[in-house]
């Protein structure tokens, strides 16, 4: 059996109420063939045997063990339950419905970058079988591609790279403006809105205002919140997700290796032009992601993982991680995760949209963003039904002269978690 290390905190977050899970949606141009999808997954898993795992729990903690049951492909639009009987106890599974393919996974096994290789292999074989055509997908790992141990490398099992202390660690306010405390929303069933923004327009705005997709979207939400709560005293803090593989030498690993960069929107920025606001935000991202600063953040994560693993019981581990998460929530007004532009080579012509959809429990608002086929796709997820913050966000989009399409809205359908 395998104990957890770099993914310790992610595994001990999940329980019957919080699955910390992900539903990656590929909206195809044609009806999905379940038969082709199943055959594609079967071939794909011959290339990734190290991903066939199940969680085993006892009073002392969680362990991972090899799971030789087949991965599940199921026709359904309902939320998938992972790690239990419905998924053959696997940490990820596929569902499909109409023109949609859903890649469902517990976040602890993959983050956005870690999911990429297996998803590309899957789409390679699916398009090859579904359309009976040759597929051109540079860099894809196929069934006969040798497995590199770096694909499942855990950087916390070895000493981390040395870093200097030339840059001081930033002082982050201990308490951010929490939206559910402002009286406009009530925590309830999670809801999500799917919108798209012209890639050409947004990138043009970024170039003209010294911005990036991360800073623009963080600013849009921060400005919207500031207008709704102009007299609030707590700072608006957006947590922007950041991949730390490069600084720990684990570029190929599938493991979840993300942390967050806290971007503080100071009320002094309120009357600044957009370009100046972007420059401040972009400067903060560059500072927080500097190798010496980011590595010290990762050292703190490694120390926290070691401390949790050393606790004697499963309940002790749950309690410790829950306490840590409460501290993170206290410093978070909302979060943004931008996975970058996605391409599946010649399979792109069969894909009309890509939506990354996570689970915002505790954060309040989570925006998952990706770019494909000339659009930025934004999944706006919220821990409540009221759309006051979403509508304010859309007003900011219009104010900047950006066009958007609201594609649809629904209750959140992130996967559930069960060990039964």
C-alpha positions in Angstrom: 0.0 0.0 0.0 1.0 3.6 -0.6 0.9 6.3 2.0 0.2 9.9 0.9 2.8 12.6 0.8 2.5 15.5 -1.6 -1.2 14.9 -1.9 -1.8 14.4 1.8 -3.8 17.6 2.3 -6.0 17.0 -0.7 -6.9 13.5 0.4 -7.7 14.4 4.0 -10.0 17.2 2.8 -12.4 14.7 1.3 -15.3 13.2 3.2 -19.0 12.5 2.8 -19.7 16.2 2.6 -16.7 17.5 0.7 -15.4 15.5 -2.2 -13.0 18.2 -3.5 -13.6 16.8 -7.0 -13.6 17.9 -10.6 -15.8 17.4 -13.7 -14.0 18.3 -16.9 -16.5 18.6 -19.7 -15.7 18.1 -23.4 -18.6 19.3 -25.5 -18.4 17.5 -28.8 -19.9 18.5 -32.1 -21.5 15.0 -32.5 -23.3 12.6 -30.3 -20.9 10.7 -28.1 -20.3 7.0 -28.9 -20.3 5.1 -25.6 -18.8 2.1 -27.3 -15.9 4.1 -28.8 -15.3 5.9 -25.5 -15.1 2.6 -23.6 -12.7 1.1 -26.1 -10.6 4.2 -26.0 -10.5 4.2 -22.2 -9.5 0.5 -22.1 -6.6 1.1 -24.4 -5.6 4.3 -22.5 -5.4 2.5 -19.2 -2.9 0.1 -20.6 -0.6 3.1 -20.8 -1.4 4.4 -17.3 -1.5 1.4 -15.0 -0.2 3.5 -12.1 -3.5 5.5 -12.0 -5.5 2.4 -11.2 -5.8 3.0 -7.4 -8.4 2.8 -4.7 -8.6 4.4 -1.2 -8.6 2.1 1.8 -9.5 3.6 5.2 -9.0 2.4 8.7 -8.9 4.2 12.1 -5.3 5.3 11.4 -5.8 7.0 8.0 -6.1 6.5 4.3 -3.9 4.4 2.1 -3.8 3.8 -1.6 -3.7 0.3 -3.1 -3.8 -1.1 -6.7 -7.3 -1.6 -8.1 -7.5 -4.1 -10.9 -11.3 -3.5 -11.5 -12.0 -1.9 -14.9 -12.4 1.9 -15.1 -16.1 2.9 -15.5 -17.7 4.5 -18.6 -21.3 5.3 -17.9 -24.1 7.1 -19.8 -25.4 9.7 -17.4 -25.7 13.4 -16.8 -25.9 12.9 -13.0 -23.1 13.6 -10.6 -20.8 10.6 -10.4 -19.9 9.1 -7.1 -16.2 8.3 -7.0 -14.2 5.9 -4.8 -17.3 3.7 -4.2 -19.1 1.0 -6.0 -20.4 3.2 -8.8 -16.9 4.0 -10.0 -15.5 0.4 -9.2 -13.7 2.2 -6.3 -11.5 4.2 -8.7 -10.5 7.8 -8.1 -11.8 8.8 -11.6 -14.4 7.7 -14.1 -16.0 8.7 -17.3 -19.6 9.6 -18.0 -21.3 10.8 -21.1 -24.6 12.2 -22.2 -25.7 13.6 -25.6 -22.7 15.4 -27.0 -20.9 15.7 -23.7 -18.0 13.7 -22.3 -17.4 14.1 -18.5 -14.0 13.3 -17.0 -14.8 13.0 -13.3 -11.9 12.8 -10.8 -11.0 13.4 -7.1 -8.8 16.5 -7.2 -6.2 14.7 -5.1 -5.2 12.4 -8.0 -5.0 15.1 -10.7 -4.9 18.8 -11.1 -5.5 20.5 -14.4 -2.0 19.9 -15.7 -1.8 16.4 -14.3 -5.0 15.4 -16.0 -3.7 16.5 -19.4 -1.7 13.5 -20.6 -4.3 10.8 -19.8 -7.0 13.0 -21.3 -5.0 13.6 -24.5 -4.4 9.8 -24.8 -8.1 9.2 -24.3 -9.2 11.7 -27.0 -6.6 10.4 -29.4 -8.1 6.9 -29.3 -11.7 8.1 -29.1 -11.5 10.2 -32.2 -9.6 7.5 -34.0 -12.3 5.0 -33.3 -15.3 7.3 -33.4 -14.4 8.9 -36.7 -12.2 6.1 -38.2 -9.5 8.6 -39.0 -5.8 9.2 -38.4 -5.2 11.6 -35.6 -2.4 14.1 -35.4 -1.7 15.1 -31.8 1.9 16.1 -31.2 3.4 14.9 -27.9 0.6 12.5 -27.0 1.6 9.4 -25.0 0.2 6.3 -26.7 -0.2 2.7 -25.6 3.3 1.8 -26.8 5.0 4.9 -25.4 7.4 3.8 -22.7 6.3 4.8 -19.2 8.7 7.3 -17.5 8.8 7.1 -13.6 8.7 10.9 -13.6 5.0 10.5 -14.5 4.2 9.5 -11.0 7.1 11.1 -9.2 6.3 12.6 -5.7 8.6 15.6 -5.1 8.1 15.5 -1.4 9.9 12.1 -1.1 13.2 13.8 -1.8 14.8 17.0 -0.5 13.4 20.1 -2.2 15.7 22.4 -4.3 17.6 25.0 -2.3 16.3 28.5 -2.3 17.6 31.9 -1.2 15.8 34.3 1.1 16.5 37.4 -0.9 12.8 38.3 -1.3 10.8 38.5 1.9 7.6 36.5 2.1 4.5 38.8 1.7 2.3 39.6 4.7 -1.2 38.4 3.8 -4.2 39.8 5.8 -5.6 37.2 8.1 -9.2 38.1 7.3 -10.6 38.7 3.9 -14.1 40.0 3.0 -16.3 36.9 3.1 -19.3 37.2 0.8 -21.6 34.9 2.8 -21.2 37.3 5.8 -22.4 40.4 3.9 -26.2 39.5 3.9 -26.8 39.2 0.2 -26.5 35.4 -0.1 -27.3 32.3 1.9 -25.2 29.1 1.6 -27.3 26.4 -0.1 -27.2 24.2 -3.1 -24.2 25.0 -5.3 -25.0 26.6 -8.7 -22.9 27.2 -11.8 -23.0 29.4 -14.8 -21.3 28.6 -18.1 -20.2 31.6 -20.1 -17.8 32.3 -23.0 -15.8 35.4 -23.8 -14.1 36.1 -27.1 -10.4 35.1 -26.8 -9.5 37.8 -29.4 -11.3 40.6 -27.4 -10.0 39.5 -24.0 -6.4 39.1 -25.1 -6.5 42.5 -26.9 -7.7 44.0 -23.6 -4.8 42.2 -21.8 -2.3 43.6 -24.2 -3.6 47.2 -24.1 -3.9 47.3 -20.3 -0.8 45.4 -19.1 -3.0 42.4 -18.0 -3.3 38.7 -18.1 -6.4 36.5 -18.1 -5.8 35.9 -14.4 -5.5 39.6 -13.5 -8.4 40.7 -15.7 -10.8 38.1 -14.3 -9.6 38.8 -10.7 -10.1 42.5 -11.2 -13.5 42.1 -12.8 -14.7 40.2 -9.8 -12.9 42.4 -7.2 -14.4 45.6 -8.8 -17.9 44.1 -8.8 -17.6 43.1 -5.1 -16.2 46.6 -4.2 -19.2 48.3 -5.8 -21.6 46.1 -3.9 -19.8 46.6 -0.6 -18.1 50.0 -0.9 -18.0 50.5 2.9 -16.6 47.1 3.8 -13.3 47.2 5.8 -11.9 43.8 5.1 -9.7 43.4 1.9 -11.0 41.6 -1.2 -8.6 38.7 -1.7 -8.7 36.6 -4.8 -6.8 33.3 -4.6 -5.3 32.5 -8.0 -4.2 28.9 -8.4 -0.6 28.3 -9.4 1.2 25.1 -10.6 4.5 24.5 -8.7 5.8 21.5 -10.7 8.5 23.5 -12.4 10.2 24.7 -9.2 10.3 21.2 -7.7 11.4 19.4 -10.9 8.2 17.4 -11.3 7.1 18.6 -14.7 5.7 15.2 -15.9 4.0 14.1 -12.7 0.2 13.6 -12.6 0.0 14.4 -8.9 -1.9 17.4 -7.6 0.7 20.1 -7.3 -1.1 23.5 -7.1 -1.1 26.2 -4.5 -2.7 29.6 -4.5 -1.3 33.2 -4.9 -3.3 35.6 -2.8 -4.0 38.9 -4.8 -5.2 41.6 -2.5 -7.4 44.3 -4.0 -6.7 47.4 -1.9 -9.5 50.0 -1.8 -6.8 52.5 -2.8 -7.0 50.9 -6.3 -10.6 51.8 -6.7 -10.2 55.0 -8.7 -7.1 53.8 -10.7 -7.4 53.2 -14.4 -7.5 49.5 -15.5 -4.0 49.5 -16.7 -2.6 50.6 -13.3 -4.8 48.1 -11.5 -3.5 45.3 -13.8 0.1 46.3 -13.3 -0.3 46.1 -9.6 -2.0 42.7 -9.8 0.5 41.3 -12.4 3.4 42.5 -10.2 1.9 40.7 -7.3 1.6 37.5 -9.3 5.2 37.8 -10.5 6.4 38.3 -7.0 4.4 35.5 -5.4 5.4 33.1 -8.2 9.1 34.0 -8.1 11.1 30.8 -7.6 12.5 31.8 -4.2 9.1 32.8 -2.8 7.2 29.9 -4.3 9.7 27.4 -3.1 9.3 28.6 0.4 5.5 28.3 0.1 6.0 24.7 -1.1 8.3 24.0 1.8 5.5 25.0 4.1 3.1 22.7 2.2 5.6 19.8 2.6 6.0 20.5 6.3 2.2 20.5 6.7 1.9 17.2 4.9 4.5 15.6 7.1 2.8 16.9 10.2 -0.6 15.5 9.1 0.9 12.1 8.2 2.5 11.9 11.6 -0.9 12.2 13.4 -2.0 8.9 15.0 -5.6 8.6 13.8 -7.8 9.3 10.7 -10.0 11.7 12.8 -6.9 13.6 13.9 -5.8 14.0 10.3 -9.3 15.2 9.2 -9.4 17.7 12.1 -6.0 19.1 11.3 -6.6 19.6 7.6 -10.1 21.0 8.3 -8.5 23.6 10.6 -6.0 24.5 8.0 -8.8 24.9 5.4 -10.7 27.2 7.7 -7.7 29.4 7.8 -7.5 29.4 4.0 -11.2 30.2 3.6 -10.8 33.1 6.1 -8.2 34.6 3.7 -10.3 34.1 0.6 -13.0 36.2 -1.0 -13.1 34.2 -4.2 -10.8 32.0 -6.3 -9.7 31.9 -9.9 -8.2 28.9 -11.7 -6.9 29.4 -15.3 -5.8 26.1 -16.9 -4.4 27.8 -20.1 -5.2 27.2 -23.7 -6.1 23.6 -24.6 -5.5 21.8 -27.9 -6.1 18.1 -28.8 -4.4 18.4 -32.2 -6.6 17.3 -35.1 -9.3 16.2 -32.6 -10.1 19.9 -32.0 -12.3 19.9 -35.1 -14.7 17.6 -33.2 -14.8 19.6 -30.0 -17.0 22.7 -29.7 -16.3 23.7 -26.1 -14.3 22.8 -23.0 -15.6 23.5 -19.5 -13.6 22.8 -16.3 -16.0 22.6 -13.4 -14.8 22.1 -9.8 -16.4 22.4 -6.4 -16.5 25.7 -4.5 -17.5 24.4 -1.1 -16.1 26.8 1.5 -14.6 29.3 -1.0 -17.9 30.9 -1.9 -17.1 31.7 -5.6 -14.7 29.7 -7.8 -14.1 30.6 -11.4 -12.6 27.8 -13.5 -11.3 29.1 -16.8 -9.8 27.5 -20.0 -9.3 28.7 -23.6 -10.2 26.7 -26.7 -11.3 27.2 -30.3 -11.2 31.1 -30.1 -13.0 31.4 -26.8 -12.3 31.7 -23.1 -14.7 29.4 -21.2 -15.6 30.5 -17.7 -17.5 28.3 -15.3 -18.7 30.6 -12.5 -19.5 28.4 -9.5 -21.1 29.6 -6.3 -22.1 28.1 -3.0 -25.6 29.7 -3.1 -28.5 30.2 -5.5 -28.6 34.0 -5.5 -27.0 35.6 -8.6 -26.2 39.0 -7.1 -22.4 38.6 -7.5 -22.6 36.8 -10.8 -24.8 39.6 -12.2 -22.3 42.2 -10.9 -19.5 40.3 -12.6 -21.3 40.4 -15.9 -21.8 44.1 -15.6 -18.1 44.6 -15.2 -17.5 42.5 -18.4 -19.9 44.8 -20.3 -18.3 47.9 -18.8 -15.0 46.9 -20.3 -16.6 46.4 -23.7 -16.3 42.6 -23.8 -18.8 40.4 -25.5 -20.0 37.3 -23.7 -22.5 34.5 -24.1 -24.3 32.9 -21.2 -24.5 29.4 -22.5 -26.5 27.8 -19.7 -26.9 27.6 -15.9 -27.5 24.6 -13.6 -27.0 23.1 -10.2 -23.4 22.1 -9.7 -22.7 18.5 -10.7 -19.2 17.9 -9.4 -18.6 14.2 -8.5 -19.4 12.9 -5.0 -17.2 10.8 -2.8 -18.0 7.5 -1.0 -15.9 4.7 0.4 -19.0 2.4 0.6 
